[in-house]
Amino acid sequence: MKKYQDIAALLLRLALALGFLSAVASRLNLWGKHSSGWTNFLTYTGEVNSFVPAAAVPVLAILSTILESSLGVLLLVGFKTRYAASASAILTLLFALAMAISFGIKEPLDYSVFVCSAAAFLLAGISQYRWSIDEVLQKG
């Protein structure tokens, strides 16, 4: 049973990491013609956060990009995993709540944003992270 938990934790860590990194890659046009681009991301950030002043939108876009990039890398390599998972859970929960306020509850449910948040909270609660930098440092 422990083996399956270790595999599930690894897959969860990678799924969250790659989800964040893919979104950042899209807004930075790294996915080529499949990218959303920075301008579209700014527009979407404004729509999701319709309740904040327009002047705050670029700041939120930059902050979220920095956080998603950082958390994605930390989760990918498994360094400070508990902190990265906790921050990911809070970030995605805030995103889901902002979506719900701006678009209604259907939008964050359709895009499984609450699921991502709950998954990150579960990852934060795991006691040991196999196949990670955290594991290497703990043994050393």
Rosetta blueprint (number, residue, H / E / L):
1 M L
2 K H
3 K H
4 Y H
5 Q H
6 D H
7 I H
8 A H
9 A H
10 L H
11 L H
12 L H
13 R H
14 L H
15 A H
16 L H
17 A H
18 L H
19 G H
20 F H
21 L H
22 S H
23 A H
24 V H
25 A H
26 S H
27 R H
28 L L
29 N L
30 L L
31 W L
32 G H
33 K H
34 H H
35 S L
36 S L
37 G L
38 W H
39 T H
40 N H
41 F H
42 L H
43 T H
44 Y H
45 T H
46 G H
47 E H
48 V H
49 N L
50 S L
51 F L
52 V L
53 P L
54 A H
55 A H
56 A H
57 V H
58 P H
59 V H
60 L H
61 A H
62 I H
63 L H
64 S H
65 T H
66 I H
67 L H
68 E H
69 S H
70 S H
71 L H
72 G H
73 V H
74 L H
75 L H
76 L H
77 V H
78 G L
79 F L
80 K L
81 T H
82 R H
83 Y H
84 A H
85 A H
86 S H
87 A H
88 S H
89 A H
90 I H
91 L H
92 T H
93 L H
94 L H
95 F H
96 A H
97 L H
98 A H
99 M H
100 A H
101 I H
102 S H
103 F H
104 G L
105 I L
106 K H
107 E H
108 P H
109 L H
110 D H
111 Y L
112 S L
113 V H
114 F H
115 V H
116 C H
117 S H
118 A H
119 A H
120 A H
121 F H
122 L H
123 L H
124 A H
125 G L
126 I L
127 S L
128 Q L
129 Y L
130 R L
131 W L
132 S L
133 I H
134 D H
135 E H
136 V H
137 L H
138 Q H
139 K H
140 G L
